[in-house]
Amino acid sequence: MRKAHAKDRLRDRVDIITGAASGIGKEIAHAFVREGAKVAIADLNLDGANAVADEIAKGGGGAMGVAMDVTDEAQVDAGVAEVMRKFGRIDILVSNAGIQHIDPVVDLSLADWRKLLAIHLDGAFLTTRACLRNMYASGRGGTVIYMGSVHSKEASPLKAPYVTAKHGLIGLCKVVAKEGAAHGVRANVICPGFVRTPLVEKQIPEQARELGISEADVVKKVMLKETVDGEFTTTADVAELALLFAGFPSNALTGQSVVVSHGWFMQ
């Protein structure tokens, strides 16, 4: 059951969420709008981004779709500039765009390695840089939220580039927290466990083939084995943590990575 919380904690703030045409990013967009934010749905799939923005607009919220390949420097800078023209400010970045690739290291191609790291790490860097330039110039500060994973803390077989990238986001976050503090910018990482999004659904048959087990066993004995209750983390769970990071009022909470995973990996 979703906890009650104070309304309007993000009133009039402008948020860019990458990879927000579906899954976790879409859930965070809706959660932020309920708290008064205006959101830019930035996604490689512009039709999907516009569809989410239309959903939000029909409910009375402020939203726009933005075409954004986060690995393309020019497209990232142009997308952020488009948000500035539309809404006049950027207060929150949620760097959420990501993909997965399943292969043992011995079979992993350099092209697949580079593609995944480019989306997760180059994308986080490029969107962070573009948004920080506007946050610093405004004098109002801001918040950067990276979508990490339990794999920012832990490893699993068959996911070398993903685990590497998610670990790397924690390093980037810490640097942004140090550099941004003087400008009123905070940075934190959300580290979800398995969330049943299209990204995870795709992994289930892939891991079943690689491991030689059933799809049911992938869920029970691989994905949820280390949780306390055998439950998937939900997109709503992740959105609640994003709201905490986005609405926190001071630098007391910065440079941190918080796991939301039903007890998988306890710090």
Contacts in CASP RR format, 6 or more apart in sequence:
PFRMAT RR
TARGET T0000
AUTHOR 0000-0000-0000
METHOD contacts of the structure
MODEL  1
MRKAHAKDRLRDRVDIITGAASGIGKEIAHAFVREGAKVAIADLNLDGAN
AVADEIAKGGGGAMGVAMDVTDEAQVDAGVAEVMRKFGRIDILVSNAGIQ
HIDPVVDLSLADWRKLLAIHLDGAFLTTRACLRNMYASGRGGTVIYMGSV
HSKEASPLKAPYVTAKHGLIGLCKVVAKEGAAHGVRANVICPGFVRTPLV
EKQIPEQARELGISEADVVKKVMLKETVDGEFTTTADVAELALLFAGFPS
NALTGQSVVVSHGWFMQ
2 236 0 8 1.000
2 240 0 8 1.000
3 240 0 8 1.000
5 243 0 8 1.000
7 34 0 8 1.000
7 35 0 8 1.000
8 35 0 8 1.000
8 36 0 8 1.000
9 35 0 8 1.000
9 243 0 8 1.000
9 246 0 8 1.000
9 247 0 8 1.000
10 32 0 8 1.000
10 35 0 8 1.000
10 36 0 8 1.000
10 37 0 8 1.000
10 92 0 8 1.000
10 243 0 8 1.000
10 246 0 8 1.000
10 247 0 8 1.000
11 35 0 8 1.000
11 36 0 8 1.000
11 37 0 8 1.000
12 36 0 8 1.000
12 37 0 8 1.000
12 38 0 8 1.000
13 32 0 8 1.000
13 36 0 8 1.000
13 37 0 8 1.000
13 38 0 8 1.000
13 91 0 8 1.000
13 92 0 8 1.000
13 246 0 8 1.000
14 37 0 8 1.000
14 38 0 8 1.000
14 39 0 8 1.000
14 40 0 8 1.000
14 83 0 8 1.000
14 87 0 8 1.000
14 88 0 8 1.000
14 89 0 8 1.000
14 90 0 8 1.000
14 91 0 8 1.000
14 92 0 8 1.000
15 29 0 8 1.000
15 32 0 8 1.000
15 37 0 8 1.000
15 38 0 8 1.000
15 39 0 8 1.000
15 40 0 8 1.000
15 90 0 8 1.000
15 91 0 8 1.000
15 92 0 8 1.000
15 93 0 8 1.000
15 94 0 8 1.000
15 246 0 8 1.000
16 39 0 8 1.000
16 40 0 8 1.000
16 42 0 8 1.000
16 66 0 8 1.000
16 80 0 8 1.000
16 83 0 8 1.000
16 90 0 8 1.000
16 92 0 8 1.000
16 93 0 8 1.000
16 94 0 8 1.000
16 127 0 8 1.000
16 131 0 8 1.000
17 25 0 8 1.000
17 28 0 8 1.000
17 29 0 8 1.000
17 32 0 8 1.000
17 39 0 8 1.000
17 40 0 8 1.000
17 41 0 8 1.000
17 42 0 8 1.000
17 93 0 8 1.000
17 94 0 8 1.000
17 96 0 8 1.000
18 42 0 8 1.000
18 43 0 8 1.000
18 68 0 8 1.000
18 70 0 8 1.000
18 93 0 8 1.000
18 94 0 8 1.000
18 95 0 8 1.000
18 96 0 8 1.000
18 97 0 8 1.000
18 123 0 8 1.000
18 127 0 8 1.000
19 25 0 8 1.000
19 41 0 8 1.000
19 42 0 8 1.000
19 43 0 8 1.000
19 44 0 8 1.000
19 70 0 8 1.000
19 96 0 8 1.000
19 97 0 8 1.000
19 98 0 8 1.000
20 26 0 8 1.000
20 28 0 8 1.000
20 29 0 8 1.000
20 39 0 8 1.000
20 41 0 8 1.000
20 42 0 8 1.000
20 43 0 8 1.000
20 49 0 8 1.000
20 52 0 8 1.000
20 94 0 8 1.000
20 96 0 8 1.000
21 41 0 8 1.000
21 43 0 8 1.000
21 45 0 8 1.000
21 48 0 8 1.000
21 49 0 8 1.000
21 51 0 8 1.000
21 52 0 8 1.000
22 48 0 8 1.000
22 197 0 8 1.000
22 198 0 8 1.000
23 195 0 8 1.000
23 197 0 8 1.000
23 198 0 8 1.000
23 199 0 8 1.000
23 235 0 8 1.000
24 96 0 8 1.000
24 147 0 8 1.000
24 192 0 8 1.000
24 195 0 8 1.000
24 197 0 8 1.000
24 235 0 8 1.000
24 238 0 8 1.000
24 239 0 8 1.000
25 94 0 8 1.000
25 96 0 8 1.000
25 147 0 8 1.000
25 235 0 8 1.000
26 41 0 8 1.000
26 52 0 8 1.000
26 235 0 8 1.000
27 235 0 8 1.000
27 236 0 8 1.000
27 238 0 8 1.000
27 239 0 8 1.000
28 94 0 8 1.000
28 96 0 8 1.000
28 235 0 8 1.000
28 238 0 8 1.000
28 239 0 8 1.000
28 242 0 8 1.000
29 39 0 8 1.000
29 41 0 8 1.000
29 52 0 8 1.000
29 56 0 8 1.000
29 63 0 8 1.000
30 55 0 8 1.000
30 56 0 8 1.000
30 239 0 8 1.000
31 236 0 8 1.000
31 239 0 8 1.000
31 240 0 8 1.000
31 242 0 8 1.000
31 243 0 8 1.000
32 39 0 8 1.000
32 92 0 8 1.000
32 242 0 8 1.000
32 243 0 8 1.000
32 246 0 8 1.000
33 39 0 8 1.000
33 56 0 8 1.000
33 61 0 8 1.000
33 62 0 8 1.000
33 63 0 8 1.000
35 243 0 8 1.000
36 61 0 8 1.000
37 91 0 8 1.000
37 92 0 8 1.000
37 246 0 8 1.000
38 61 0 8 1.000
38 62 0 8 1.000
38 63 0 8 1.000
38 87 0 8 1.000
39 53 0 8 1.000
39 56 0 8 1.000
39 62 0 8 1.000
39 63 0 8 1.000
39 64 0 8 1.000
40 63 0 8 1.000
40 64 0 8 1.000
40 65 0 8 1.000
40 66 0 8 1.000
40 82 0 8 1.000
40 83 0 8 1.000
40 86 0 8 1.000
40 87 0 8 1.000
41 48 0 8 1.000
41 49 0 8 1.000
41 50 0 8 1.000
41 52 0 8 1.000
41 53 0 8 1.000
41 56 0 8 1.000
41 63 0 8 1.000
41 64 0 8 1.000
41 65 0 8 1.000
41 66 0 8 1.000
42 49 0 8 1.000
42 65 0 8 1.000
42 66 0 8 1.000
42 67 0 8 1.000
42 68 0 8 1.000
42 70 0 8 1.000
42 79 0 8 1.000
42 97 0 8 1.000
42 127 0 8 1.000
43 49 0 8 1.000
43 65 0 8 1.000
43 66 0 8 1.000
43 67 0 8 1.000
43 68 0 8 1.000
43 97 0 8 1.000
44 67 0 8 1.000
44 68 0 8 1.000
44 69 0 8 1.000
44 70 0 8 1.000
44 97 0 8 1.000
46 65 0 8 1.000
46 66 0 8 1.000
46 67 0 8 1.000
49 65 0 8 1.000
49 66 0 8 1.000
49 67 0 8 1.000
50 65 0 8 1.000
52 63 0 8 1.000
52 65 0 8 1.000
53 63 0 8 1.000
53 64 0 8 1.000
53 65 0 8 1.000
54 63 0 8 1.000
56 62 0 8 1.000
56 63 0 8 1.000
57 63 0 8 1.000
64 82 0 8 1.000
64 83 0 8 1.000
64 86 0 8 1.000
64 87 0 8 1.000
66 79 0 8 1.000
66 82 0 8 1.000
66 83 0 8 1.000
67 75 0 8 1.000
67 79 0 8 1.000
68 75 0 8 1.000
68 76 0 8 1.000
68 79 0 8 1.000
68 97 0 8 1.000
68 127 0 8 1.000
69 75 0 8 1.000
69 76 0 8 1.000
70 76 0 8 1.000
70 95 0 8 1.000
70 97 0 8 1.000
70 119 0 8 1.000
70 122 0 8 1.000
70 123 0 8 1.000
70 124 0 8 1.000
70 126 0 8 1.000
70 127 0 8 1.000
71 118 0 8 1.000
71 119 0 8 1.000
71 122 0 8 1.000
71 123 0 8 1.000
71 126 0 8 1.000
72 126 0 8 1.000
73 126 0 8 1.000
76 123 0 8 1.000
76 126 0 8 1.000
76 127 0 8 1.000
76 130 0 8 1.000
77 126 0 8 1.000
77 130 0 8 1.000
79 130 0 8 1.000
80 90 0 8 1.000
80 127 0 8 1.000
80 130 0 8 1.000
80 131 0 8 1.000
80 134 0 8 1.000
83 90 0 8 1.000
84 90 0 8 1.000
84 134 0 8 1.000
89 134 0 8 1.000
89 138 0 8 1.000
89 140 0 8 1.000
90 131 0 8 1.000
90 134 0 8 1.000
90 135 0 8 1.000
90 138 0 8 1.000
91 135 0 8 1.000
91 140 0 8 1.000
91 141 0 8 1.000
91 142 0 8 1.000
91 143 0 8 1.000
92 142 0 8 1.000
92 143 0 8 1.000
92 144 0 8 1.000
92 145 0 8 1.000
92 246 0 8 1.000
93 127 0 8 1.000
93 128 0 8 1.000
93 131 0 8 1.000
93 143 0 8 1.000
93 144 0 8 1.000
93 145 0 8 1.000
94 145 0 8 1.000
94 147 0 8 1.000
94 242 0 8 1.000
94 246 0 8 1.000
95 123 0 8 1.000
95 124 0 8 1.000
95 127 0 8 1.000
95 128 0 8 1.000
95 144 0 8 1.000
95 145 0 8 1.000
95 146 0 8 1.000
95 147 0 8 1.000
95 169 0 8 1.000
96 147 0 8 1.000
97 119 0 8 1.000
97 120 0 8 1.000
97 123 0 8 1.000
98 119 0 8 1.000
98 120 0 8 1.000
98 147 0 8 1.000
98 199 0 8 1.000
99 115 0 8 1.000
99 116 0 8 1.000
99 119 0 8 1.000
99 120 0 8 1.000
99 199 0 8 1.000
100 116 0 8 1.000
100 159 0 8 1.000
100 162 0 8 1.000
100 199 0 8 1.000
100 200 0 8 1.000
100 202 0 8 1.000
100 203 0 8 1.000
101 108 0 8 1.000
101 112 0 8 1.000
101 115 0 8 1.000
101 116 0 8 1.000
101 159 0 8 1.000
101 161 0 8 1.000
101 162 0 8 1.000
102 158 0 8 1.000
102 159 0 8 1.000
102 203 0 8 1.000
102 206 0 8 1.000
102 207 0 8 1.000
102 210 0 8 1.000
103 109 0 8 1.000
103 112 0 8 1.000
103 158 0 8 1.000
103 160 0 8 1.000
103 210 0 8 1.000
104 157 0 8 1.000
104 158 0 8 1.000
104 210 0 8 1.000
105 160 0 8 1.000
108 160 0 8 1.000
108 161 0 8 1.000
112 161 0 8 1.000
113 160 0 8 1.000
113 161 0 8 1.000
116 161 0 8 1.000
116 162 0 8 1.000
116 165 0 8 1.000
117 161 0 8 1.000
117 164 0 8 1.000
117 165 0 8 1.000
120 162 0 8 1.000
120 165 0 8 1.000
120 166 0 8 1.000
120 169 0 8 1.000
121 165 0 8 1.000
121 168 0 8 1.000
121 169 0 8 1.000
121 172 0 8 1.000
124 146 0 8 1.000
124 169 0 8 1.000
124 172 0 8 1.000
125 172 0 8 1.000
128 144 0 8 1.000
128 172 0 8 1.000
128 176 0 8 1.000
131 144 0 8 1.000
132 144 0 8 1.000
132 176 0 8 1.000
132 180 0 8 1.000
132 183 0 8 1.000
132 185 0 8 1.000
135 141 0 8 1.000
135 142 0 8 1.000
135 183 0 8 1.000
135 184 0 8 1.000
135 185 0 8 1.000
136 180 0 8 1.000
136 183 0 8 1.000
136 185 0 8 1.000
139 183 0 8 1.000
139 184 0 8 1.000
141 183 0 8 1.000
141 184 0 8 1.000
141 185 0 8 1.000
142 184 0 8 1.000
142 185 0 8 1.000
142 186 0 8 1.000
143 185 0 8 1.000
143 186 0 8 1.000
143 187 0 8 1.000
143 188 0 8 1.000
143 245 0 8 1.000
143 246 0 8 1.000
143 247 0 8 1.000
143 248 0 8 1.000
144 173 0 8 1.000
144 176 0 8 1.000
144 185 0 8 1.000
144 186 0 8 1.000
144 187 0 8 1.000
144 188 0 8 1.000
145 187 0 8 1.000
145 188 0 8 1.000
145 189 0 8 1.000
145 190 0 8 1.000
145 242 0 8 1.000
145 245 0 8 1.000
145 246 0 8 1.000
146 169 0 8 1.000
146 172 0 8 1.000
146 173 0 8 1.000
146 187 0 8 1.000
146 188 0 8 1.000
146 189 0 8 1.000
146 190 0 8 1.000
147 169 0 8 1.000
147 189 0 8 1.000
147 190 0 8 1.000
147 192 0 8 1.000
148 166 0 8 1.000
148 169 0 8 1.000
148 170 0 8 1.000
148 189 0 8 1.000
148 190 0 8 1.000
148 191 0 8 1.000
148 192 0 8 1.000
148 257 0 8 1.000
149 162 0 8 1.000
149 166 0 8 1.000
149 191 0 8 1.000
149 192 0 8 1.000
149 193 0 8 1.000
150 191 0 8 1.000
150 192 0 8 1.000
150 193 0 8 1.000
150 259 0 8 1.000
150 261 0 8 1.000
150 264 0 8 1.000
150 265 0 8 1.000
151 159 0 8 1.000
151 162 0 8 1.000
151 163 0 8 1.000
151 166 0 8 1.000
151 167 0 8 1.000
152 166 0 8 1.000
152 167 0 8 1.000
152 168 0 8 1.000
152 169 0 8 1.000
152 170 0 8 1.000
152 189 0 8 1.000
152 191 0 8 1.000
152 257 0 8 1.000
153 167 0 8 1.000
153 191 0 8 1.000
153 257 0 8 1.000
153 259 0 8 1.000
153 265 0 8 1.000
153 267 0 8 1.000
154 163 0 8 1.000
154 264 0 8 1.000
154 265 0 8 1.000
155 163 0 8 1.000
156 163 0 8 1.000
156 222 0 8 1.000
158 207 0 8 1.000
158 210 0 8 1.000
158 211 0 8 1.000
166 191 0 8 1.000
169 189 0 8 1.000
170 189 0 8 1.000
170 257 0 8 1.000
173 187 0 8 1.000
173 188 0 8 1.000
173 189 0 8 1.000
173 255 0 8 1.000
173 257 0 8 1.000
174 187 0 8 1.000
174 255 0 8 1.000
176 185 0 8 1.000
176 187 0 8 1.000
176 255 0 8 1.000
177 186 0 8 1.000
177 187 0 8 1.000
177 188 0 8 1.000
177 254 0 8 1.000
177 255 0 8 1.000
180 186 0 8 1.000
180 187 0 8 1.000
181 251 0 8 1.000
181 254 0 8 1.000
184 251 0 8 1.000
186 245 0 8 1.000
186 248 0 8 1.000
186 251 0 8 1.000
186 253 0 8 1.000
186 254 0 8 1.000
186 255 0 8 1.000
187 254 0 8 1.000
187 255 0 8 1.000
188 245 0 8 1.000
188 253 0 8 1.000
188 254 0 8 1.000
188 255 0 8 1.000
188 256 0 8 1.000
188 257 0 8 1.000
188 258 0 8 1.000
189 255 0 8 1.000
189 256 0 8 1.000
189 257 0 8 1.000
189 258 0 8 1.000
190 238 0 8 1.000
190 241 0 8 1.000
190 242 0 8 1.000
190 245 0 8 1.000
190 257 0 8 1.000
190 258 0 8 1.000
190 260 0 8 1.000
191 257 0 8 1.000
191 258 0 8 1.000
191 259 0 8 1.000
191 260 0 8 1.000
191 261 0 8 1.000
191 265 0 8 1.000
192 233 0 8 1.000
192 237 0 8 1.000
192 238 0 8 1.000
192 259 0 8 1.000
192 260 0 8 1.000
192 261 0 8 1.000
193 233 0 8 1.000
193 259 0 8 1.000
193 260 0 8 1.000
193 261 0 8 1.000
193 262 0 8 1.000
193 264 0 8 1.000
194 200 0 8 1.000
194 223 0 8 1.000
194 224 0 8 1.000
194 232 0 8 1.000
194 233 0 8 1.000
194 261 0 8 1.000
194 264 0 8 1.000
195 232 0 8 1.000
195 233 0 8 1.000
195 234 0 8 1.000
195 235 0 8 1.000
195 237 0 8 1.000
195 238 0 8 1.000
196 232 0 8 1.000
196 234 0 8 1.000
197 235 0 8 1.000
200 223 0 8 1.000
200 232 0 8 1.000
203 218 0 8 1.000
204 215 0 8 1.000
204 218 0 8 1.000
204 219 0 8 1.000
204 223 0 8 1.000
205 215 0 8 1.000
207 218 0 8 1.000
207 222 0 8 1.000
208 214 0 8 1.000
208 215 0 8 1.000
208 217 0 8 1.000
208 218 0 8 1.000
211 218 0 8 1.000
211 222 0 8 1.000
213 221 0 8 1.000
213 222 0 8 1.000
220 230 0 8 1.000
223 232 0 8 1.000
224 230 0 8 1.000
224 231 0 8 1.000
224 232 0 8 1.000
224 262 0 8 1.000
224 264 0 8 1.000
226 263 0 8 1.000
226 264 0 8 1.000
226 265 0 8 1.000
227 261 0 8 1.000
227 262 0 8 1.000
227 263 0 8 1.000
227 264 0 8 1.000
228 262 0 8 1.000
228 263 0 8 1.000
229 262 0 8 1.000
230 262 0 8 1.000
231 262 0 8 1.000
232 262 0 8 1.000
233 260 0 8 1.000
233 261 0 8 1.000
233 262 0 8 1.000
237 260 0 8 1.000
238 260 0 8 1.000
241 258 0 8 1.000
241 260 0 8 1.000
245 253 0 8 1.000
259 265 0 8 1.000
259 266 0 8 1.000
259 267 0 8 1.000
END
